[in-house]
Amino acid sequence: MQDKTRRNILKGMAVAGAGVLSWKSSAGARMTVDSGSALKGNVNHSVSRWTYGHLSIEQLCQLVKELGFAAIDLVGPEDWPVLKKYGIDSSMCNGAEISLEDGFIHRELHDELEARYLKHIELVAEAGYRNLICFSGNARGMDRKTGLKNAVDGLSRILPHAEKHNVTIQMELFNSKIDHPDYMADNSAWGVELCRALGSDNFKLLYDIYHMQINEGDVIRTIRDYHPYFGHYHTAGVPGRNEIDHTQELYYPAIAQAIMDTGFKGYLAQEFIPTPESNAGKNESLRKAIQICDV
């Protein structure tokens, strides 16, 4: 996610048409996707709100319905009524966080974070949603062991409330190499250690495939080894954070299949930044990405 981009979501309108999409994989084999076909029903698809800011929230709901899935990521309470109007899930709620840089590793922020998250957990539960995002924050010279202890202490103050209301707090893993320098939760091992220390089914990791490919690679093995701790997945192409097709290095059909093979029942959310200049082209990029991951 890019916080600045999300805060400056623009409005626009367009709906992409159906068609047959084809491209070559990195191995040279031609793959064809029927962008108008029905989804298989195995994957719970979603799309991040901020990456489709050329649409109003209502227009994005309409596009999501047209493409045959029913969830949008990173939507706050102000837009939930529109999602409910269209029968669309807020698959990863936001709005409780202070910022991406100011998170639970900072002990001096625990009082504020506790107040914000206790209130938001209730809002999420009352709306009938399940997932609420959180962030570690930037290290600012703090060592990982101290950051882990601080995060355990801070999150322990809100998890009983989350458990009571059946809300899962999910900390997103970011890369610190390109997009989020100094972010503490920049690798799976640190996040998994945090999960184990907390010992709650209501705390999981949001495994962002784009970010973790940049910071550690070995994506499919990591998913297989640590999947009990991953409650949500984000996609994007590497490098560039754009479309997940032949223009980048990850082979998403295999990644999606690996996720499904673990028995995962949560959401796989598209969080790539579409490259076409036209709104219709951007929307077609989403259609294509959903089909690529629909294993």
N, C-alpha and C positions, 0 to 999 in steps of 0.2 A: 504494500500500500504506500501511497505517497500522500502525506497529510495535507500538504499545500494544495495539491491537485484536487483532493476530495473537498476541501473547503471552498473551492471555486468552481463547483459543478455548473456547467452551462446548460441552457435549454436549447432544444432543437427538435426536429421531427423528421422521421423517415421510417419506412418499413421495407425491408429487403424482400425481393421476390424469391420464389423457389427455383431450383435448378439442379443440375448435376455438376459437382465440383470434382476436379481431379488434379493430382500433382504427383511429383516423384519424391520418394523418400530418399534419405541420405545414401541408402544402399542402391538406389537407382530403379527400384521397382515402382511401377505406377500404381497408385492407390486411387480409387474412385469412391466418392461419397455422394449419395443421393440426398441432397439437402432438403428434399420435400418429404422424405420417408418418415414414418412414425418411429418414435424412440422405442427402444427395446424394453425399458422398464427396470433394468438392473441397477442403473446408476441414478442417484438422487442429484440432479444437476442444479446449479445455481450460477449467478453472475454477480460480480461486485458492482455495487451502485456507482462508485466514483469513476470506473473505467468507461461507463456509458453515460457520461454527463452531458452529451449532446442531446439527450432525451430528457424530458420532464419525467418525474417518477411515474406519472400516469401512462405516458408513452412507453416507458420501459416495461411497465406491467403488461401493456398490450402486446409488446414484442415478445416477451417471455411466454405469454399464453399462446401466441401464434407459433412459436418454436416448439411448443409441446411440453415445457416443464413448468415448475411452479414455485420458484424460490429466488430471492434476491438477497445478497450479502451486504452487510455494513449499512444497514438502514436504522435510523433512530426513531424515537417515538413520534416525532412530528409527521412522519410519512407512513406510519403503520396503518392509519385509517384507509389510505389508498390501496395498500397491499390487501387489506381485508376485503375491500370492495371487489377485488379481482380473485380472491381466494388464493393469494400467494403468500408463502411463508417468509418471514424475516429470518433467514437461515443463520445469520450471524449478526446479532444486534450490537450496536455501538452507542456511544454517547456518555458512558460513565467515566471513560479515561480522561486524564488531564491532558496528556500529549503522548506521542510516541517516545519522546526522550525522558519524560518524567513518569516513571513507573514504580513497581513494587519493590525494586531493589533499594529505593531511597527511603530510609526509615523516617526522615523528617516529613515525608509526604503521606505516611500511613494514616494519620487522622483524617486528612482530606479524602484520601482514596477510600477509606472505610465508609465515610458518610456518603460519598457519591455512589459507591457500588451497592451498599445496602438499599438505598432508594431505587436504584436502577434494577436490581434483582427483582424487586417487587413489581416494578413496571413491566418487566419482561414476562414474569409469571402471570400477571393479570391479563396480559395481551395473548397469552397462550403460546408463547415462544419458549425456546429452550436454551439457546447459546448466547453468551455475552463475552465479548473480546476484552483482553487486557494485554498489557505490555510490561516488559521488564524495566525499560528505561535504559539510558546510556550510562556507561561505567564511570566516566569522569574521574579516572584514577583508582577506582575501587577494584579490588581483586575479586576473582570469581567466587572464592569461598565465602567472603563477606557478603557479596551480592546474593548468593544462594541463601544464606542464613536470613538476610533481611527480607528476601522474597517469601520465604517460608513463614516468617513472623507476620508479615503484612497480609498475606493471603489467608492465613489461618484465622484472621479476624473477620473475614467475610464468608468463608466456606460453610460454616454451620448454617448461615442464612440461605446460601445457595442450595445446600442439601435440603433444607426445610421446604424450599419452593421449587425443587426439581429443576434448577437452572445450572447449567454447566459453564464454568468460567474457563475460557480458553486463551492461553498465552501464545501470541504469534511469534514464530521464529523468523528473524530477518537476517539477511547477509550484512556483514559489517565491512565487506571489501569494496562494494560499489555504492550501494544505495543508502545505507544507514551506518556510517562510521561510528564506532564506539558503542554500538548497541550490545548489551550484555548477552541476551538470549540469541546468540548467533550460531548455535550448533545443537544438534539433536541430543548429544550426550549430556550437556548441561541441563537442557529441558527435561530429559528423562529423569535425571537425578532429582530435580525439583519435584516432579510428579511422585516419585518414590518417597521423598521426604514428607510430602503432604498426605499421601495415602488416602486420597479421596477420589471416588468415581466421578465427583462433580468438578474435578480439575483435569483438563486435558491440554494438549498442545495443538495449535493450529500449524500444521506442517505445510509451509509454503514451498512448493516444489521448485519454483524459480529461485527463491532465495537460497535454499539449501543446495541446489546444484552449483551455485556460485561459490558458496562457502566450504562445502564438504564433498559434493558429488555422491556417487554410489547410492543413488536414489532408491532403486528397487530393493537392494539389500537392506537399506535402512528401514524402508516401509515394512519389509518382512520381519525384521528383527524387533522393531519398536512399535509396531502397529497398536498394541493395547493402550499406548499412551497418546496416540494421535486421534483427536476427535473431529478433525475437519481438515480439508485440503484445499489449497489454492494452486492455480495453474498460471503459467505465462512462459513465453518462449525465451530461451537463452542462446546468445546474448540479446539484449535490447528490450526485454519485457514486452514483446509484441506477439503476433499471432503464433499459434502452436503448431504450425504446418511445417513444410519442408525447408523453410527459411531459417530454421534454428536447429540446435543440436540434440534436443530431447525427442524421444519417440513416445508420444503420449498414449497411443493405443496400448502399448506394453505396460506403461506406468499405471494407466487406469485399470487394466486387467489385474495387475499385481495388487492394487488396492482392493478390488472386488474379491480376489482370492483369499484375502484375510478375513472375509465375512463382514466387512465394513458396511454399516447401515446409515452412516451420516451423509454429509454433503461434500461433493466435489465442485468447487466454485471456480469459474473462469475469472481471472484477474489480469488478463493481458490488456495492453493498450492498443486498440485497433489502429492500423496505419492508413487505411484509405482516406482520401480527402472528403469524399461524399458521405452523407449520413447513411444512405442506402448501402454503401460499401462497408461501412463500419458494422452495420447490422448484419450484413451477410457474413462478416468475419465471425460473429458470434454464432450464427447458424452452423458454420463450418466447424468451429471449435467444439460445439456440443456434439456434433456427429462424430468427430474424431474420438472423443472420449466415451461415446455411447457403446461400450463393449458388452 
